[in-house]
Amino acid sequence: MSKPNPSRDTRQHALSRRTVFAGAGVAGAAATAAAVLPGVARQASPAPSVPSTTPPATSGYQLTEHVKRYYQTARV
């Protein structure tokens, strides 16, 4: 028969695994809410009607000057 260890009973656990995972879940939820909520507030206000100077984008691949420059730098 073993004797109870009084030092073990009086010891307080600083952090348990359950507490750490619960805190991580709360922090993740708060970060997600902070990232999503400002976008919702911005979408609620109507955007000013400014005519676009760029031509309408066509669907698919477009070979632009930026892409050409990348291809030149990526050559081996």
Secondary structure by P-SEA (a helix, b strand, c coil): ccccccccccccccccaaaaaaaaaaaaaaaaaaacaaaaaaaaccccccccccccccccccccaaaaaaaaaacc
